[in-house]
Amino acid sequence: MRIFLWTMLLSTVCLAAPQPGDEGTPEFQAASALVKDLGDARFATRETAAKKLLEMGATALPALRAGARSSDEEVRNRAAAMLPQIVTLAWNRRADAFLADVDQKQKHDLPLLADWEKVAGKPDAGTRKLFADMIRAHGPLFELAATDRKAAAVEMANRSAILLDAARAKGKQVDAPAASVAGLLFVQTLLRDQPAPAGDPSRHEPLHLLANPAVAAALDAKDVGPAYRRLIVQWAESRPLDETMTGLFFAILSHRHPFPEADARLFELATKHKSVQIKWVALEALGRSKVRTTIDKLTELLNDKSAMYEDLGEQEAGHQVRDCALAALIAGQGKNPADYRLQTYMTANFWAGGTADTVTLHLCGFKTAGDREIGIKKWLAESAAKQ
């Protein structure tokens, strides 16, 4: 019993042991002296103190936070200004250590790492690099998401608003850091919550970041591309299927920049979404796929007589899922819909990224049921001849 009690007492003491830099430790005392020097009248002393605090990294944070509450205005202002630098430096060092451990022999206490491996799959150089880059961009947000979902949702929305406002220029989006976009989408994937409004929520939703050109480049990257593509799909699948804006922006991204991992979710949107508009855009995106099994599944939809837009086309023919499926297949092959007796009933511009940037799609249908039969038969005959 005495051995058990002693073990319990020792464990409690170990758990309560202060970390380097905590108040009362030698590191805290050293950092506090340097923080005090930030208010020195001599420029050289202030600069030396700032340099040494940066070298201390994360261990200087408690002293700097105390300094940011100092009665000395100079110390208070300089300490507050240094805090974000130290935080960034600390997360960069943790990311560097994670990447340097190529053989993964060490245990890295990084927030959401286990969650990331569930999303990205078996760790490799690409998944590790993307995670490290996300940690550099959003370390404090990841830490918050691991402990306080509600606060993390608010912080995520705020960061999304800042990133989107910085990326929007002259009606379009300029490149944003791809890892920063990935980090926000990853956190939203884990939270599975609608982010708290930040300004105009319709303008600052993380989904608008899918339209950023840096995302398309990341999808094709040799190192992080596979992990990035899996993340985008996991993000889309984490949202409710009938969430209109998520479905729309995912389908627009897939239309603009087809990638095979998106096809399964696109089929869900095309066949199960309540919105006819989302079904249409998803079908158009599927038509651009280069995967043979995807094209085969899309071809099977040429048998789907379900109604689409009931107020379009001639009354005899109506407008059906198979009309959109055929139009998508034809567009994907770069052919002319009119050659298959399809007519353009509507042209729609879909705004991307909350800017004037648009994706233009043409909604096609048949004037008569006879035209539909001729058009579908012609397409099937040509496809069979190719095979």
Contacts in CASP RR format, 6 or more apart in sequence:
PFRMAT RR
TARGET T0000
AUTHOR 0000-0000-0000
METHOD contacts of the structure
MODEL  1
MRIFLWTMLLSTVCLAAPQPGDEGTPEFQAASALVKDLGDARFATRETAA
KKLLEMGATALPALRAGARSSDEEVRNRAAAMLPQIVTLAWNRRADAFLA
DVDQKQKHDLPLLADWEKVAGKPDAGTRKLFADMIRAHGPLFELAATDRK
AAAVEMANRSAILLDAARAKGKQVDAPAASVAGLLFVQTLLRDQPAPAGD
PSRHEPLHLLANPAVAAALDAKDVGPAYRRLIVQWAESRPLDETMTGLFF
AILSHRHPFPEADARLFELATKHKSVQIKWVALEALGRSKVRTTIDKLTE
LLNDKSAMYEDLGEQEAGHQVRDCALAALIAGQGKNPADYRLQTYMTANF
WAGGTADTVTLHLCGFKTAGDREIGIKKWLAESAAKQ
18 24 0 8 1.000
18 25 0 8 1.000
19 25 0 8 1.000
20 27 0 8 1.000
20 59 0 8 1.000
21 27 0 8 1.000
21 28 0 8 1.000
21 31 0 8 1.000
21 59 0 8 1.000
21 60 0 8 1.000
21 61 0 8 1.000
21 62 0 8 1.000
21 63 0 8 1.000
22 28 0 8 1.000
22 62 0 8 1.000
23 62 0 8 1.000
23 66 0 8 1.000
27 56 0 8 1.000
27 59 0 8 1.000
27 60 0 8 1.000
28 62 0 8 1.000
28 63 0 8 1.000
30 56 0 8 1.000
31 53 0 8 1.000
31 56 0 8 1.000
31 59 0 8 1.000
31 60 0 8 1.000
31 62 0 8 1.000
31 63 0 8 1.000
31 64 0 8 1.000
32 63 0 8 1.000
32 66 0 8 1.000
34 49 0 8 1.000
34 52 0 8 1.000
34 53 0 8 1.000
34 56 0 8 1.000
34 60 0 8 1.000
34 63 0 8 1.000
35 49 0 8 1.000
35 53 0 8 1.000
35 60 0 8 1.000
35 63 0 8 1.000
35 64 0 8 1.000
35 66 0 8 1.000
35 67 0 8 1.000
35 70 0 8 1.000
35 75 0 8 1.000
35 79 0 8 1.000
36 75 0 8 1.000
37 45 0 8 1.000
37 46 0 8 1.000
37 48 0 8 1.000
37 49 0 8 1.000
38 46 0 8 1.000
38 49 0 8 1.000
38 50 0 8 1.000
38 53 0 8 1.000
38 74 0 8 1.000
38 75 0 8 1.000
38 78 0 8 1.000
38 79 0 8 1.000
38 82 0 8 1.000
39 46 0 8 1.000
39 72 0 8 1.000
39 74 0 8 1.000
39 75 0 8 1.000
39 78 0 8 1.000
40 46 0 8 1.000
40 49 0 8 1.000
46 78 0 8 1.000
50 78 0 8 1.000
50 82 0 8 1.000
53 60 0 8 1.000
53 64 0 8 1.000
53 82 0 8 1.000
53 86 0 8 1.000
54 60 0 8 1.000
54 82 0 8 1.000
54 85 0 8 1.000
54 86 0 8 1.000
54 89 0 8 1.000
57 86 0 8 1.000
57 89 0 8 1.000
57 90 0 8 1.000
57 93 0 8 1.000
58 86 0 8 1.000
58 89 0 8 1.000
58 90 0 8 1.000
58 93 0 8 1.000
60 86 0 8 1.000
61 83 0 8 1.000
61 86 0 8 1.000
61 87 0 8 1.000
61 90 0 8 1.000
64 79 0 8 1.000
64 82 0 8 1.000
64 83 0 8 1.000
64 86 0 8 1.000
65 79 0 8 1.000
65 83 0 8 1.000
66 79 0 8 1.000
67 75 0 8 1.000
67 76 0 8 1.000
67 79 0 8 1.000
68 76 0 8 1.000
68 79 0 8 1.000
68 80 0 8 1.000
68 83 0 8 1.000
69 76 0 8 1.000
70 76 0 8 1.000
70 79 0 8 1.000
87 140 0 8 1.000
88 136 0 8 1.000
91 135 0 8 1.000
91 136 0 8 1.000
91 139 0 8 1.000
91 140 0 8 1.000
92 136 0 8 1.000
94 108 0 8 1.000
94 110 0 8 1.000
94 135 0 8 1.000
95 132 0 8 1.000
95 133 0 8 1.000
95 135 0 8 1.000
95 136 0 8 1.000
96 132 0 8 1.000
97 106 0 8 1.000
97 108 0 8 1.000
98 108 0 8 1.000
98 110 0 8 1.000
98 128 0 8 1.000
98 131 0 8 1.000
98 132 0 8 1.000
98 135 0 8 1.000
99 128 0 8 1.000
99 129 0 8 1.000
99 132 0 8 1.000
101 108 0 8 1.000
104 123 0 8 1.000
110 131 0 8 1.000
110 135 0 8 1.000
110 142 0 8 1.000
111 139 0 8 1.000
111 142 0 8 1.000
111 143 0 8 1.000
111 145 0 8 1.000
111 146 0 8 1.000
112 142 0 8 1.000
112 145 0 8 1.000
112 146 0 8 1.000
112 186 0 8 1.000
112 187 0 8 1.000
112 190 0 8 1.000
113 131 0 8 1.000
115 190 0 8 1.000
116 127 0 8 1.000
116 131 0 8 1.000
116 134 0 8 1.000
116 186 0 8 1.000
117 123 0 8 1.000
117 127 0 8 1.000
119 186 0 8 1.000
119 189 0 8 1.000
119 230 0 8 1.000
119 231 0 8 1.000
119 234 0 8 1.000
120 127 0 8 1.000
120 130 0 8 1.000
120 131 0 8 1.000
120 227 0 8 1.000
120 230 0 8 1.000
120 231 0 8 1.000
121 127 0 8 1.000
121 227 0 8 1.000
121 230 0 8 1.000
125 223 0 8 1.000
126 223 0 8 1.000
126 224 0 8 1.000
126 225 0 8 1.000
126 226 0 8 1.000
126 227 0 8 1.000
127 224 0 8 1.000
127 226 0 8 1.000
127 227 0 8 1.000
129 223 0 8 1.000
129 224 0 8 1.000
130 179 0 8 1.000
130 182 0 8 1.000
130 224 0 8 1.000
130 225 0 8 1.000
130 227 0 8 1.000
130 228 0 8 1.000
130 231 0 8 1.000
133 177 0 8 1.000
133 178 0 8 1.000
133 179 0 8 1.000
133 182 0 8 1.000
133 224 0 8 1.000
134 142 0 8 1.000
134 179 0 8 1.000
134 180 0 8 1.000
134 182 0 8 1.000
134 183 0 8 1.000
134 186 0 8 1.000
135 142 0 8 1.000
136 179 0 8 1.000
137 177 0 8 1.000
137 179 0 8 1.000
137 180 0 8 1.000
137 183 0 8 1.000
138 159 0 8 1.000
138 180 0 8 1.000
138 183 0 8 1.000
138 184 0 8 1.000
138 187 0 8 1.000
140 155 0 8 1.000
141 152 0 8 1.000
141 155 0 8 1.000
141 156 0 8 1.000
141 159 0 8 1.000
141 183 0 8 1.000
141 184 0 8 1.000
141 187 0 8 1.000
142 183 0 8 1.000
142 187 0 8 1.000
144 151 0 8 1.000
144 152 0 8 1.000
144 155 0 8 1.000
145 152 0 8 1.000
145 156 0 8 1.000
145 187 0 8 1.000
145 190 0 8 1.000
145 191 0 8 1.000
149 191 0 8 1.000
149 193 0 8 1.000
152 187 0 8 1.000
152 191 0 8 1.000
153 191 0 8 1.000
153 193 0 8 1.000
153 194 0 8 1.000
153 195 0 8 1.000
153 196 0 8 1.000
154 195 0 8 1.000
154 196 0 8 1.000
154 198 0 8 1.000
156 184 0 8 1.000
156 187 0 8 1.000
156 188 0 8 1.000
156 191 0 8 1.000
156 195 0 8 1.000
156 206 0 8 1.000
157 195 0 8 1.000
157 196 0 8 1.000
157 197 0 8 1.000
157 198 0 8 1.000
157 201 0 8 1.000
157 204 0 8 1.000
158 198 0 8 1.000
159 184 0 8 1.000
160 184 0 8 1.000
160 195 0 8 1.000
160 198 0 8 1.000
160 204 0 8 1.000
160 205 0 8 1.000
160 206 0 8 1.000
160 208 0 8 1.000
160 209 0 8 1.000
161 198 0 8 1.000
161 199 0 8 1.000
161 204 0 8 1.000
163 176 0 8 1.000
163 180 0 8 1.000
163 181 0 8 1.000
163 184 0 8 1.000
163 209 0 8 1.000
164 173 0 8 1.000
164 203 0 8 1.000
164 204 0 8 1.000
164 208 0 8 1.000
164 209 0 8 1.000
164 353 0 8 1.000
164 354 0 8 1.000
165 204 0 8 1.000
166 176 0 8 1.000
167 173 0 8 1.000
167 174 0 8 1.000
167 175 0 8 1.000
167 176 0 8 1.000
167 209 0 8 1.000
167 212 0 8 1.000
168 174 0 8 1.000
168 353 0 8 1.000
168 354 0 8 1.000
168 355 0 8 1.000
171 355 0 8 1.000
171 356 0 8 1.000
171 357 0 8 1.000
172 355 0 8 1.000
172 356 0 8 1.000
172 357 0 8 1.000
173 211 0 8 1.000
173 212 0 8 1.000
173 213 0 8 1.000
173 353 0 8 1.000
173 355 0 8 1.000
173 357 0 8 1.000
174 213 0 8 1.000
175 212 0 8 1.000
175 213 0 8 1.000
175 214 0 8 1.000
175 217 0 8 1.000
176 209 0 8 1.000
176 212 0 8 1.000
176 214 0 8 1.000
177 214 0 8 1.000
178 212 0 8 1.000
178 214 0 8 1.000
178 215 0 8 1.000
178 217 0 8 1.000
178 218 0 8 1.000
178 224 0 8 1.000
178 228 0 8 1.000
181 209 0 8 1.000
181 212 0 8 1.000
181 214 0 8 1.000
181 215 0 8 1.000
181 218 0 8 1.000
182 218 0 8 1.000
182 228 0 8 1.000
182 231 0 8 1.000
184 206 0 8 1.000
184 209 0 8 1.000
185 206 0 8 1.000
185 209 0 8 1.000
185 231 0 8 1.000
185 232 0 8 1.000
185 235 0 8 1.000
186 231 0 8 1.000
186 235 0 8 1.000
188 195 0 8 1.000
188 206 0 8 1.000
188 235 0 8 1.000
188 238 0 8 1.000
189 231 0 8 1.000
189 234 0 8 1.000
189 235 0 8 1.000
189 238 0 8 1.000
190 238 0 8 1.000
192 238 0 8 1.000
192 239 0 8 1.000
195 201 0 8 1.000
195 205 0 8 1.000
195 206 0 8 1.000
197 204 0 8 1.000
198 204 0 8 1.000
203 354 0 8 1.000
205 245 0 8 1.000
207 245 0 8 1.000
207 246 0 8 1.000
207 249 0 8 1.000
207 250 0 8 1.000
208 249 0 8 1.000
208 352 0 8 1.000
208 353 0 8 1.000
208 354 0 8 1.000
209 215 0 8 1.000
209 353 0 8 1.000
210 232 0 8 1.000
210 249 0 8 1.000
210 250 0 8 1.000
210 252 0 8 1.000
210 253 0 8 1.000
210 352 0 8 1.000
210 353 0 8 1.000
211 249 0 8 1.000
211 252 0 8 1.000
211 253 0 8 1.000
211 352 0 8 1.000
211 353 0 8 1.000
211 354 0 8 1.000
211 355 0 8 1.000
211 357 0 8 1.000
212 353 0 8 1.000
215 228 0 8 1.000
215 232 0 8 1.000
215 253 0 8 1.000
216 253 0 8 1.000
216 256 0 8 1.000
216 257 0 8 1.000
218 224 0 8 1.000
218 225 0 8 1.000
218 228 0 8 1.000
219 225 0 8 1.000
219 228 0 8 1.000
219 229 0 8 1.000
219 232 0 8 1.000
219 257 0 8 1.000
219 259 0 8 1.000
220 257 0 8 1.000
221 228 0 8 1.000
229 259 0 8 1.000
229 261 0 8 1.000
229 262 0 8 1.000
230 261 0 8 1.000
232 250 0 8 1.000
232 253 0 8 1.000
232 261 0 8 1.000
232 262 0 8 1.000
233 261 0 8 1.000
233 262 0 8 1.000
233 264 0 8 1.000
233 265 0 8 1.000
236 246 0 8 1.000
236 247 0 8 1.000
236 250 0 8 1.000
236 262 0 8 1.000
236 265 0 8 1.000
237 265 0 8 1.000
239 246 0 8 1.000
239 247 0 8 1.000
240 246 0 8 1.000
241 268 0 8 1.000
241 269 0 8 1.000
241 272 0 8 1.000
241 273 0 8 1.000
242 273 0 8 1.000
242 274 0 8 1.000
242 275 0 8 1.000
244 275 0 8 1.000
244 277 0 8 1.000
244 278 0 8 1.000
247 269 0 8 1.000
247 273 0 8 1.000
247 278 0 8 1.000
247 282 0 8 1.000
248 277 0 8 1.000
248 278 0 8 1.000
248 281 0 8 1.000
248 350 0 8 1.000
249 352 0 8 1.000
249 353 0 8 1.000
250 262 0 8 1.000
250 265 0 8 1.000
250 266 0 8 1.000
250 269 0 8 1.000
251 266 0 8 1.000
251 269 0 8 1.000
251 278 0 8 1.000
251 281 0 8 1.000
251 282 0 8 1.000
251 284 0 8 1.000
251 285 0 8 1.000
252 281 0 8 1.000
252 285 0 8 1.000
252 350 0 8 1.000
252 352 0 8 1.000
252 359 0 8 1.000
253 262 0 8 1.000
254 262 0 8 1.000
254 266 0 8 1.000
254 282 0 8 1.000
254 285 0 8 1.000
254 288 0 8 1.000
255 281 0 8 1.000
255 284 0 8 1.000
255 285 0 8 1.000
255 288 0 8 1.000
255 359 0 8 1.000
255 361 0 8 1.000
256 352 0 8 1.000
256 359 0 8 1.000
258 285 0 8 1.000
258 288 0 8 1.000
258 289 0 8 1.000
258 290 0 8 1.000
260 289 0 8 1.000
260 290 0 8 1.000
260 291 0 8 1.000
260 294 0 8 1.000
262 285 0 8 1.000
263 286 0 8 1.000
263 289 0 8 1.000
263 291 0 8 1.000
263 294 0 8 1.000
266 282 0 8 1.000
266 285 0 8 1.000
266 286 0 8 1.000
267 282 0 8 1.000
267 286 0 8 1.000
267 297 0 8 1.000
269 278 0 8 1.000
269 279 0 8 1.000
269 282 0 8 1.000
270 279 0 8 1.000
270 282 0 8 1.000
270 283 0 8 1.000
270 286 0 8 1.000
270 301 0 8 1.000
271 279 0 8 1.000
271 301 0 8 1.000
273 279 0 8 1.000
273 282 0 8 1.000
276 308 0 8 1.000
276 309 0 8 1.000
279 308 0 8 1.000
279 321 0 8 1.000
279 324 0 8 1.000
280 308 0 8 1.000
280 324 0 8 1.000
280 361 0 8 1.000
280 363 0 8 1.000
281 350 0 8 1.000
281 361 0 8 1.000
283 298 0 8 1.000
283 301 0 8 1.000
283 321 0 8 1.000
283 324 0 8 1.000
283 325 0 8 1.000
283 327 0 8 1.000
283 328 0 8 1.000
284 324 0 8 1.000
284 327 0 8 1.000
284 328 0 8 1.000
284 331 0 8 1.000
284 361 0 8 1.000
285 328 0 8 1.000
286 294 0 8 1.000
286 298 0 8 1.000
286 328 0 8 1.000
287 294 0 8 1.000
287 295 0 8 1.000
287 298 0 8 1.000
287 328 0 8 1.000
287 329 0 8 1.000
287 331 0 8 1.000
287 332 0 8 1.000
288 328 0 8 1.000
288 331 0 8 1.000
288 332 0 8 1.000
289 295 0 8 1.000
289 298 0 8 1.000
295 329 0 8 1.000
298 325 0 8 1.000
298 328 0 8 1.000
298 329 0 8 1.000
299 325 0 8 1.000
299 329 0 8 1.000
299 380 0 8 1.000
299 383 0 8 1.000
301 321 0 8 1.000
301 322 0 8 1.000
301 325 0 8 1.000
302 322 0 8 1.000
302 325 0 8 1.000
302 326 0 8 1.000
302 376 0 8 1.000
302 379 0 8 1.000
302 380 0 8 1.000
303 322 0 8 1.000
304 320 0 8 1.000
304 321 0 8 1.000
304 322 0 8 1.000
304 325 0 8 1.000
305 320 0 8 1.000
305 321 0 8 1.000
305 322 0 8 1.000
306 320 0 8 1.000
306 321 0 8 1.000
307 318 0 8 1.000
307 319 0 8 1.000
307 320 0 8 1.000
307 321 0 8 1.000
308 319 0 8 1.000
308 320 0 8 1.000
308 321 0 8 1.000
308 323 0 8 1.000
308 324 0 8 1.000
309 319 0 8 1.000
309 345 0 8 1.000
309 346 0 8 1.000
309 363 0 8 1.000
310 318 0 8 1.000
310 319 0 8 1.000
312 318 0 8 1.000
312 319 0 8 1.000
312 345 0 8 1.000
312 346 0 8 1.000
312 363 0 8 1.000
312 365 0 8 1.000
313 319 0 8 1.000
313 343 0 8 1.000
313 345 0 8 1.000
313 365 0 8 1.000
313 366 0 8 1.000
313 367 0 8 1.000
314 366 0 8 1.000
314 367 0 8 1.000
314 368 0 8 1.000
316 368 0 8 1.000
316 369 0 8 1.000
317 365 0 8 1.000
317 366 0 8 1.000
317 367 0 8 1.000
317 368 0 8 1.000
317 369 0 8 1.000
317 370 0 8 1.000
317 371 0 8 1.000
317 372 0 8 1.000
318 366 0 8 1.000
319 345 0 8 1.000
319 365 0 8 1.000
320 372 0 8 1.000
322 372 0 8 1.000
322 376 0 8 1.000
323 342 0 8 1.000
323 364 0 8 1.000
323 365 0 8 1.000
323 366 0 8 1.000
323 372 0 8 1.000
324 363 0 8 1.000
324 364 0 8 1.000
326 340 0 8 1.000
326 342 0 8 1.000
326 364 0 8 1.000
326 375 0 8 1.000
326 376 0 8 1.000
326 379 0 8 1.000
327 337 0 8 1.000
327 342 0 8 1.000
327 362 0 8 1.000
327 363 0 8 1.000
327 364 0 8 1.000
327 365 0 8 1.000
329 379 0 8 1.000
330 336 0 8 1.000
330 337 0 8 1.000
330 340 0 8 1.000
330 342 0 8 1.000
330 379 0 8 1.000
331 337 0 8 1.000
337 343 0 8 1.000
337 344 0 8 1.000
337 362 0 8 1.000
337 364 0 8 1.000
339 378 0 8 1.000
340 374 0 8 1.000
340 375 0 8 1.000
340 376 0 8 1.000
340 378 0 8 1.000
340 379 0 8 1.000
341 366 0 8 1.000
341 367 0 8 1.000
341 371 0 8 1.000
341 372 0 8 1.000
341 374 0 8 1.000
341 375 0 8 1.000
342 364 0 8 1.000
342 365 0 8 1.000
342 366 0 8 1.000
342 375 0 8 1.000
343 364 0 8 1.000
343 365 0 8 1.000
343 366 0 8 1.000
343 367 0 8 1.000
344 362 0 8 1.000
344 363 0 8 1.000
344 364 0 8 1.000
345 363 0 8 1.000
345 364 0 8 1.000
345 365 0 8 1.000
346 362 0 8 1.000
346 363 0 8 1.000
347 360 0 8 1.000
347 361 0 8 1.000
347 362 0 8 1.000
347 363 0 8 1.000
348 360 0 8 1.000
348 361 0 8 1.000
348 363 0 8 1.000
349 358 0 8 1.000
349 359 0 8 1.000
349 360 0 8 1.000
350 358 0 8 1.000
350 359 0 8 1.000
350 360 0 8 1.000
350 361 0 8 1.000
351 357 0 8 1.000
351 358 0 8 1.000
352 358 0 8 1.000
352 359 0 8 1.000
365 372 0 8 1.000
366 372 0 8 1.000
366 375 0 8 1.000
END
